Amino acid sequence: MTDYRVLPGEAQEDQITAAIEKYTAQVPSSVYLGAALASMAVSVGFKAARKTDMALFIGQWAAPFLLLGLYNKLVKIHGSDATANPALTAHLPRN
């Protein structure tokens, strides 16, 4: 059976991704959590005001905010590229 997984160091991120992650990594993870909680609170407010469509629209923002926070946390912990961390690529053969 063929193994199609990408190993650390096999693929590199481009400079645009690295530049974006350099700035977004400076944002505290609590900002994303706060944005998710705020969207839920605003959604409840719209629901209480009987604006169901707007409540559903705003309420759906919580999941993307939480995913962005998770991605942000992973970038902070592991870096944006495996080649930036020599410990992740130590087992790979040198060219």
N, C-alpha and C positions, 0 to 999 in steps of 0.2 A: 504494500500500500504506500502511495506517495505521500510524503509530508509536505504540505503547502504552507506551513507556518513561516512567518518572517522572524528571524532570529535578531536579537539585539545587535546593532551595528551593520546589518544588511541594508537598511534603508535610512536615509537621512532626511530630516525636515528641511524645507527651503528657508531662505532668509526672511521672507515675509512672516511665516509662522513663528519663527524664532523672535522676530521683533515684536509681534503682537503678544506673545507669551511673556516677553520681558516686562511689558507694562502691566498686563493683567495679573501676573504673579504678585505684583505689589498690592493688589486689592485683597483686603482681609477676607477670609472665607465667611466670616459672620455677615458681611454685606450681602452675599448671595442668599444666606439663610434668612436675613431680615427682609430682603425683597420678596422671597417666597411667602413668608408669614404676612407681610403687608398685602400682597396680592390676595391672599385668602381672606384677610380682614376686610379689604375693600369689596371683595366678592360678596361677603356676608352682608355688608352694608347695602349693596345693590339689591340683594335678594330681599332684605327687609323693606326696601323701598319699592318692592314689586317690579323691579326691572330685571327680569329673569335672563333675558338675552345678554345684557351687559354683565350680569353676575357670572354667567357661564364663560363668557369671553375672558374676563379678568381672572377668574378662578383657574383657568387653564394655564396661566402664566407660572404657577407655582412649580410645576414639574420641570420646565426648562431652566428656571432659576436654580433649582436644586441640582440639575445635571451640570450646569455651568460651574456651580460651586464644587462639585465633585471633580470635574475636569481640572479646575484651578488647583485643587488640593493635590491631585495626582502630579501635575506639573511641578508644584512646589516640592513634593517628596522625591520624585524620580527624575525631574528635569524634562525638558521638551524633546530630547533626543538621546538615545542610548549611547551614541558615540561620545557624548559629553561626559559620561560617567565611565571611567576606565574599569571599575569593578564589574560592570555589566558585560564588558567585551573582553575580559581577560582570558576567557576560555576559547575565544575564536582564533583561528590560524591567522598569522600575519601574512600579508601579500608581499 
